[in-house]
């Protein structure tokens, strides 16, 4: 025993100088890259299991609506926040980044992504925990809230269906007003949450939480504002003409004068979706179909199988369940899930195609990438894929190819389908202006009259009339403002990229001049292109670099304008 011990000591004596020599002879790049690799190994060991637990807990809470599930989700989120709030870890990252010595492109990209992630948490963890607590409380109120009309409790699906189908103005007004009552429950809580988010942002050196959110997601606030101004100018006249057409239709439908039309007449709580003003009834094509099966078959046909995703998803209504839809990547290792509240109609057909677009993106990101880069290039690039796919629910050729309607029926609905899709885009574009500008202004000054700000923007961008004497926190009834803050502009950026990708695929992948009729059905080459150029790279590249590599151009609104405005 003594002999072997002394031998080990001697060996250590021999080894240690060589180890020291190895590190001391490294140049700055080798030294910093080695330090970064060590940091990443430690980061992954801590974050991988915790991130999975956080996402699973959040998933379970949104399905059950139970207090104990929300509490578990909140507690785990706090644990994850503490990892990113580690001051010593951030100091190591900052030193490595500021050295400028990391040259390996993949390592440098991982460094940039991790640095921004850690930067957003470099405040007192008690403040971060308080934000999580406040947000979870608000989310729980929304998820368990049901609109009550004449003693009957309605889900969001029920409310939307009633607003679409009723022609009784008084009943529409009552239902619309009732759906807004949740705002009274959460408005003060949201305003307090906004101030707490701002407090954190300012402590980190940002003017507001809105500015911080954009910059930490690698977006330039000035460029985003410039783009939204451009889109406002681009869509204003076309939308104004369509709004007049809608008003003509609704005046007849409700047997009232155009000037008497109010927000509850536009078939949606927020006028964020296209009302049904054209003769085509898309719901009838899906009423006898299985929306989930159509989704599965479509994705299989383009070589983007999502069978395993659907097997782990939760797709139908339940008491207490989150009433909207989302996709989540549980572990960045293949466990991707979708939550929906499916009914067999055109809206949910579009939603299923949309959410499974997110799912396909997440599923096919390369597992060879480092853990921190197994995400979409940007949140709006995955929105773009979801939007390309979601649009097909209104596409006449897609409906024909997937549901088997006749050629005569396809031709009969073609024009109205295309007009409906154009209307959908322009209506949503103006709604996105409201959301983007409201949140920007709200975070700049949360103490202003937010009720009035909300309606000023609605009147300007959506051309809706504020109900006389109304002074209610209608802004607080949009769940995204509380739970997905400063995100909505990404939906519109996603629409721009969706059109850019769609035109590129038509010309260079499918090689067709008939862009209008292209529906991707049975086109495995489309899936191959998306996997290779968009999905597999994950977050390996800065988002605009990925877009340029995939389409030959950086993000541009010209294809969106070509498809829906001109």
Buried (B, 14 or more C-beta within 10 A) or exposed (E): EEEEEEEEEEEEEEEEEEEEEEEEEEEEBBBBBEBBEEBBEEBBEBBBEBBBBBBBBBBBBBBBBBEEBBBBBBBBBBEBBBBBBBEEBBEBBBEBBEBEBBEEEEBBBBBBBBBEBBBBBBBEBEBBBBBBBBBBBBBBBBBBBBBEBEEEEBBBBBBBBBBBEBEEBEBBBBBBBBBBEBBEBBBEBBBBBBEBBBBBBBEBEBEBBBBBBBBBBBBEBEEBBEBBEEBBEBBBEBBEEBBEBBBEBBBEBBEBEEEEBBBBBBBBBBBBBBBBBBEBEBBEBBEEBEBBEBBBEBBBBBBBBBEBBBEEBBBEBEEBBBBBBBBBBBBBEBBBBBBBBBBBBBBBBBBBBBBBBBBBBBBBBEEEBBBBBBBBBBBBBBBBBBBBBBBBBBBBBBBBBBBEBEEEBBEBBBEBBBBBBBBBBBBBBBBBBBBBBBBBBBBBEBEEEBBEBBBBBBEBBBBBBBBEEEEBBBBBBBBBBBBBBBBBBBBBBBBBBBBBBBBBBBEEBBEEEEBBBBBBBEBEBBBBBBBEBBBBBBBBBBBBBBBBEBBEEEBBBBBBBEBBBE
